[in-house]
Amino acid sequence: MKKKNIAIAAGGDSGEYEVSINSASVVKNNLNKDIYNPYIIHIRGVEWTYQPDDGELINVDKNDFSIVINGEKIIFDCVFNAIHGTPGEDGKLQGYLELLKIPQTSSDQYTSSLTFNKFFCNKFVSALGIDLASSWMITKENFIKNNLPDDISFPCFVKPNKGGSSVGISKVTEEKQLRKAIEIAFKEDEQVLVEEFLDGREITCGLFMKNKKLIVLPLTEIVSKNEFFDYEAKYTTGMADEITPARVSEKVENECKMLSAFLYNQLNCKGIVRVDFIYCDEILYFLEVNTVPGFSENSIVPQQAENMGISLEELFGMAIEEALISVY
C-alpha cells in the first residue's frame, strides 16, 4: 500500500504560535509511519516552508500547496491542521485548501469563521436555546470615544473576540480596571468581548467523527490554581487540575454530552472539536467551541481519548482518514 503524504500545518500568526508548534510535533511523532509520510509545514505570514531534518528550508508552492525535495514534487493527500488561532482556526486556511480540493482535518471555512468569532458564535448558540453568560462587544471606535456599555456587571472577563488559549484575557473585579483590560485584549484583536463572570465549574467535552459516526469522549473538569484557566494555568505543569472523567452527576454528564453533540451537528463541525461549558447554579452555560484544540500529550482531548482507551496514533489516524472520505 502506498503511504499517504500528510502535511501538518503549524505555526500561525497568533499568540498561540508556540502551542501550535508543540501540537504539530506531537502529531508527527505519533502518526503511523507505515501508513503516512508526515511533513510539518511551517506557516508564518506569507512565509510557508518545510524544514528537512538535514537540509535547508524549502518554500511551499502556494499554487498547489506542494514542495519539491531533491527534484521530486511532493503532493499532499491531506493536511492535518494543527494551527491554533489565525489562519488555521478562523477559516482562512480552510478556504484556501477548499479551493485546491485538498482534504484537511478541521471544520470547513464557514464553521471555522463562525466559531472563531465568539460574539457571532454566541448569537448563533443563543438562538438554539442554549444558556450563555451576558456579554458586550467593544469596538476600538467606541473605546476611543469612551462609549462603553453602562450595564456591565462586575466581576467580568475581558477577552479578544477572536482568539484562543486565554491569550489577552483578564478578569476584572471593579470598574477602574476595565479600560486597562480592554487595552490588553485589543493587542490581540480589533474587537473585544466583555463577558459576565459565572462562579461555577468548568467542564469540557471532546468529540470527533469516525466513519461518519460521532464519538463523544469522557468529560474533563478543569480546576485552575490561578483566578481562572488562563494561559499560564493551561500550559504550566501543576497550575491546573484537569480531572477526567469529570466529577459530575450522571444527569449533568449526559446533558453536557448531549449539548456538545447537538452543537457539533448544528454548527456543522468536522474533525476533532472541544466544547467548553461552565456549570453554575445547576445550569450548563456555553463558553466556546474549539475547532482546533491542543494535540500535545497533556492537552485535554488527548487525555479524554486516553481515558477512553484511544491512543494518540489512533486519534490522529482517525482524524486523517475521516478527512479523506469527506467530499467538498
C-alpha positions in Angstrom: 0.0 0.0 0.0 1.3 3.4 -1.0 1.9 5.7 2.0 0.0 8.9 2.2 1.7 12.3 2.3 0.4 14.3 5.2 1.2 18.0 5.7 0.9 19.0 9.3 0.2 22.8 9.3 1.9 24.5 12.2 2.7 28.0 13.5 0.3 30.7 12.5 0.1 34.4 13.3 -1.4 34.5 16.8 -0.3 34.3 20.4 -0.9 30.6 20.2 2.2 30.1 17.9 4.3 28.1 20.3 1.3 25.9 21.3 0.8 25.1 17.7 4.4 24.2 17.1 4.3 21.8 20.0 1.0 20.2 18.8 2.4 19.7 15.3 5.5 17.9 16.7 3.3 15.6 18.8 1.1 14.8 15.8 4.2 14.0 13.6 5.7 11.8 16.3 2.5 9.8 16.8 1.4 9.2 13.2 1.8 5.6 12.0 4.9 5.8 9.7 3.9 2.6 7.9 0.8 4.4 6.6 1.8 8.1 6.5 4.7 10.3 5.4 4.4 13.3 7.7 5.8 16.8 6.8 5.5 19.7 9.2 4.7 22.8 7.1 5.5 26.0 9.0 3.2 28.9 8.2 4.0 32.4 9.4 2.6 35.3 7.5 3.4 34.8 3.8 6.4 32.5 4.7 5.3 28.9 4.2 8.2 26.5 4.5 9.3 22.9 5.1 12.4 22.2 7.1 14.0 18.8 6.4 15.9 17.2 9.2 19.2 17.6 7.3 18.6 20.3 4.8 17.8 23.9 4.0 14.4 25.4 4.2 12.1 24.6 1.3 9.4 27.0 0.2 5.9 25.8 -0.3 4.4 26.4 -3.8 1.1 28.1 -2.8 -0.3 27.5 -6.3 -1.0 23.9 -5.4 0.4 23.6 -1.8 3.3 21.4 -2.7 7.0 21.1 -2.0 10.0 19.8 -4.1 12.6 17.7 -2.4 15.7 16.5 -4.4 13.8 17.2 -7.6 10.7 15.3 -6.6 7.4 17.1 -6.2 5.5 16.2 -3.1 1.7 16.4 -3.4 -0.2 16.1 -0.1 -3.1 13.7 0.3 -4.3 15.5 3.4 -3.5 18.4 5.7 -3.6 17.8 9.4 -4.4 21.3 10.7 -2.5 22.0 14.0 -2.7 25.8 13.8 -4.5 27.3 16.8 -5.7 30.8 16.0 -5.3 32.5 12.7 -5.0 31.4 9.9 -5.8 27.8 10.9 -8.8 28.2 13.2 -10.6 31.2 11.6 -11.4 29.7 8.2 -8.6 31.3 6.1 -6.5 28.2 5.7 -9.7 26.1 5.2 -10.9 28.3 2.4 -7.5 28.1 0.6 -7.4 24.3 0.9 -11.1 24.0 -0.2 -10.3 25.9 -3.4 -7.5 23.4 -4.1 -9.8 20.5 -3.1 -7.2 19.2 -0.6 -8.8 17.4 2.4 -8.0 18.8 5.8 -8.8 17.6 9.3 -10.7 20.5 10.8 -14.1 22.1 10.2 -14.8 23.9 6.9 -14.3 27.6 6.2 -17.8 28.7 7.2 -17.9 26.8 10.5 -14.4 27.9 11.4 -15.0 31.6 10.8 -18.3 31.5 12.8 -16.9 29.6 15.8 -13.7 31.7 16.0 -15.8 34.9 16.3 -17.0 34.5 19.9 -19.7 37.2 19.6 -21.3 35.8 16.4 -21.0 32.2 17.7 -22.7 33.2 20.9 -25.6 34.7 19.0 -26.0 31.5 17.0 -25.8 29.3 20.1 -28.3 31.5 21.9 -30.8 31.2 19.1 -30.7 27.5 19.6 -32.0 28.0 23.2 -28.7 27.2 25.0 -27.8 29.2 28.1 -24.9 31.7 27.9 -23.4 34.4 30.1 -24.3 38.0 29.3 -21.8 39.7 27.0 -21.0 43.1 25.5 -19.0 43.8 22.3 -16.4 46.7 22.4 -15.0 48.2 19.2 -11.9 50.4 19.0 -14.0 53.3 17.9 -16.4 53.1 20.8 -13.4 52.6 23.2 -11.6 55.7 21.9 -14.9 57.7 22.3 -15.3 56.2 25.8 -18.7 54.9 24.6 -18.8 51.8 26.8 -22.0 50.0 27.8 -23.2 51.3 31.2 -24.8 47.9 32.3 -21.5 45.9 32.5 -21.6 43.9 35.8 -18.5 43.1 37.9 -16.7 40.8 38.1 -16.4 40.1 34.4 -14.0 38.7 31.9 -12.5 40.8 29.1 -11.2 38.9 26.1 -10.3 39.2 22.4 -13.4 38.4 20.4 -11.3 36.2 18.1 -8.6 34.3 19.8 -7.8 31.3 22.0 -5.6 29.8 24.7 -6.7 32.6 27.0 -4.2 35.0 25.4 -5.2 38.6 26.2 -7.9 37.6 28.7 -8.3 39.5 32.0 -10.6 39.0 35.0 -11.9 42.4 36.0 -13.3 42.8 39.5 -14.1 46.6 39.5 -14.8 49.3 37.0 -11.5 51.1 37.3 -9.7 48.0 35.9 -11.9 47.8 32.8 -10.1 50.1 30.4 -6.7 48.6 31.1 -8.1 45.1 30.5 -9.7 46.2 27.2 -6.4 47.7 26.1 -4.7 44.3 26.7 -7.3 42.5 24.7 -7.0 45.0 21.8 -3.4 43.9 21.4 -4.8 40.5 20.1 -7.9 41.6 18.2 -9.7 44.7 16.9 -12.8 43.6 18.7 -13.2 42.9 22.5 -15.8 40.8 24.3 -16.8 41.7 27.9 -18.4 38.7 29.4 -20.3 38.2 32.7 -18.4 36.2 35.3 -20.1 33.0 36.3 -18.9 31.4 39.5 -19.1 27.7 38.6 -17.2 24.6 37.5 -15.6 24.5 34.0 -16.4 21.3 32.1 -15.3 20.4 28.6 -16.2 17.8 26.1 -14.2 16.5 23.2 -15.8 15.0 20.1 -14.7 13.6 16.7 -16.1 11.7 13.8 -15.1 8.1 13.0 -16.6 6.5 9.8 -19.2 9.3 9.8 -20.3 8.4 13.4 -19.9 11.0 16.2 -17.7 9.8 19.1 -18.2 11.7 22.3 -15.3 11.5 24.7 -15.4 11.5 28.5 -15.8 14.9 30.1 -13.0 16.8 31.8 -13.4 19.1 34.8 -10.8 22.0 34.9 -9.8 23.4 38.3 -7.3 26.2 37.8 -4.9 27.2 40.6 -5.0 30.8 39.2 -8.0 33.0 39.3 -9.2 31.4 36.1 -8.0 29.0 33.5 -5.5 31.5 31.9 -2.6 30.8 29.6 -0.2 30.0 32.5 -2.7 27.6 34.0 -3.2 25.9 30.6 0.4 25.4 29.8 2.3 25.3 33.0 2.6 21.9 34.7 0.9 21.9 38.1 -1.1 25.1 37.6 -4.4 23.4 36.9 -6.0 20.1 37.7 -7.7 18.5 34.7 -9.9 15.7 36.0 -11.0 13.1 33.6 -13.7 11.9 33.9 -15.3 15.0 35.4 -16.7 14.8 38.9 -20.3 15.4 37.9 -23.5 13.6 38.3 -24.7 11.2 35.5 -27.5 13.8 34.8 -25.0 16.6 34.2 -22.7 14.3 32.2 -25.5 13.2 29.9 -26.7 16.8 29.4 -23.2 18.1 28.7 -22.5 15.4 26.1 -25.9 15.8 24.5 -25.5 19.6 24.2 -21.9 19.1 22.8 -23.1 16.6 20.2 -26.1 18.9 19.3 -23.7 21.9 18.8 -21.3 19.8 16.8 -24.0 18.9 14.4 -25.8 22.3 14.3 -22.5 24.1 13.7 -21.6 21.5 11.0 -18.3 20.8 12.8 -15.8 18.3 11.4 -12.7 16.7 12.8 -11.6 16.9 16.5 -13.5 19.5 18.4 -13.8 20.6 22.1 -16.8 22.3 23.6 -16.4 24.2 26.9 -19.1 24.9 29.5 -19.5 26.5 32.9 -21.8 24.6 35.3 -23.3 27.2 37.6 -26.5 27.1 39.8 -27.4 23.7 38.2 -27.3 25.2 34.7 -24.8 24.4 31.9 -23.7 27.7 30.3 -21.9 27.5 26.9 -18.5 29.1 26.8 -17.0 28.3 23.4 -16.2 25.8 20.6 -12.6 25.0 19.9 -12.3 23.6 16.3 -8.5 23.1 16.6 -7.9 22.1 20.2 -4.5 21.3 21.6 -2.9 18.0 20.5 0.0 17.6 22.9 0.1 14.6 25.3 -1.0 16.9 28.1 -3.8 18.6 26.2 -7.4 17.9 27.2 -8.7 16.0 24.2 -5.8 13.5 24.1 -6.3 13.0 27.9 -10.0 12.3 27.2 -9.1 9.9 24.4 -6.6 8.0 26.6 -9.3 7.6 29.3 -11.5 6.0 26.6 -8.6 3.7 25.5 -7.8 5.6 22.3 -4.1 6.2 21.7 -2.7 9.4 20.0 -1.8 7.3 17.0 -5.4 6.1 16.7 -6.8 9.5 17.3 -4.7 11.3 14.8 -5.1 8.5 12.2 -8.9 8.6 12.6 -8.9 12.3 12.0 -6.9 11.9 8.8 -9.0 9.0 7.5 -12.2 10.9 8.2 -10.9 13.9 6.3 -10.0 11.7 3.3 -13.6 10.4 3.0 -15.1 13.9 3.2 -16.1 15.5 -0.1 -16.1 19.2 -0.7 
